[in-house]
Amino acid sequence: MTRPHHDPAAPLSYAALVTDHGRVRKTLALIPVLLLSACGSATGVVAEDTPQSRDPRPVVLVAGEVQVGCGGATEGWSASVMAEGLPDVVTQEEVSAAFRQFLADPQLSGEMGLTFLANGANGTEWRVLYASGDYLTLGLGPWTADGPGPGARTFSMEREGDGWRWLGGGDCQPAPLVRPGSTWASVAQVAAGLEPAATALPVLVSERECTSARDPATYLHEPVVVETDESVTVYWTSTPAEGAQACPGNPWVPRTLELAEPLGERVLLDGSWWPARPVEPVSVP
């Protein structure tokens, strides 16, 4: 399968952070702006490293756009395609025929993944999120640039002979694709909350994927923090666990984020979700 070349853009400035005994020390740098048009691609993207990128965030970019996928996916699409979909990939007639094929198969129509075709072959809203050769991922139901709306699902299928073979689908919690060698960690507040006057913020960090509940302290990477007048967005990653892992729940570890300016009224966001989510407190035993 041919993969497209990555053409990342760079931001105006960033705060690249390094960890020192659980504390985060900031290093500021200025980067020139590279203007690129935002457009969707008719092919998907695999999360490959891009040494030429000067964007500090550990996200995959194509033509300056963040690539997003469901959960821990390694292939995804530009966020801008989620509302209308990729154009001129497949016709309404082809998709309706595929839906009718699935609904006519008793085994497939009973699958949980197909129950969201409740409006039938012609009455189901859809758009193409990802396309590569004969493989398609559709977004069913209401979608916007922020992701799926209530009741929306993904629906993946592959051309097989004169018809289509259903590959899977279901709920989707969009997240930016992360660069190779990394997996997302989640950020949370400590119970005491965040002080507006503080430049040192106590936070909790936990690995997102299954890790057999290992201690994440030695696997966490240096975080990246992007500060604006309205928000402070944290991008935290870790080294993926190797081999099969159990999922008993991952522990949280304390860390301290240092900001260039007091937090003030700005919202602290976890950049490992799309769109970035406000950092919420968690209860740690």
ABEGO torsion letter per residue (X at the ends): XBBBBBBBBBBABBBBBBBBGGBBBBBBBBBBBBBBBBBBBABBBBBBBBAABABABABBBBGGBBBBBBEABABBBBAAAAAAEBBGABBAAAAAAAAAAAAABAAAAABAAAAAAAAEAAABBBBBABBBEABBBBBBEBBBAAEBBBGBBBBBBBBBEABBBBAEEEBBBBBBBBBBGBBBBBBBBBAAEBBAABABBBBBBBBABBAGGBBAAAABBBBBBBBBAABBBBBBBBBBBBEBBBBAEBBBBBBBBBBABBAEABBBBBAABOBBBBBBBBBBX
